[in-house]
């Protein structure tokens, strides 16, 4: 009887070995696909540099949501790129279908709506200076230069100056993010995936006018810690003028990353439930921008608005809502 019992025990164990190994293989493959090992490695590296960077960077671990998943009234879907205008202290939001630009308060309230015609897939925008903005059309990979004035009620890009890049054209996996570096007169553009890449364009000087000679130079931005190694896609980016640091947003990884001007990975902020005051994970983060004070704004499809402010309080608990 003892030998039969032992044989039964061994048989049961063998029966569970293959399913257990299969489960482990699936979990490992999922973690590798989500780039979790690389993310953990880079995240640990940033935390080791806290004493170096905390007081001379945005330092994302210190941020907390003060507006959490606030629906933008009057928007039902397709919230996309976001930019901050330091003259008006307002935000501009790109809606890709139907194409329009919304001016928002920093609390996420709509001030005006500006329909945009002549674009196929409006994904991003960035404020340059005065009333000048760059818009990006993802499918055509075109960058349009347009004015948005207090009296502007409609934009037609048919007669607007534009730059076509045509780099790795592949439909809906083109340019997702754009940001202007006023200190160096550089335009950063992010390609979403397959593969994710970031380019910067020199020579798009704000004072230039159509017909004037231009000396354009396009380079790929290659930071020391390539975001493509630990982020599954690039949804948006924003340049913080005061520090010169670049914020890179990933929708699929639900991560916001901060890079120095020299391309060093400085800090990371998970956009996950329970982190940084978030009651739920941000579902589809599509746009990010940062204002002069370092406040960070994120929009998520279909119409959710988030604001993060720097604080020294623990990153847990319920977030505050702004009216």
Protein Blocks (a to p, Z undefined) as FASTA:
>chain_A
ZZmmmmmmmmmmmmmmmmmmmmmmmmmmmmmmnommmmmmmmmmmmmmmmmmmmmcnklm
lpccfbghiacehiaghpacddddfklopacdddfbdcddddddfkopafbdcddehiab
dcbdcdfbhjbccdddfklopacdddddfklcbdcfklgccddfkpoiahjlmcfbdcdd
fknopacdddfbhpacddddehiafkbcehiacdddddddddfblfklmpcbdfbdcddf
knopacdddfklopacdddfkopafbdcdfbehiahiabdcfbacbdcddfkopacdddd
fkbccdddddfbdcedjddddZZ
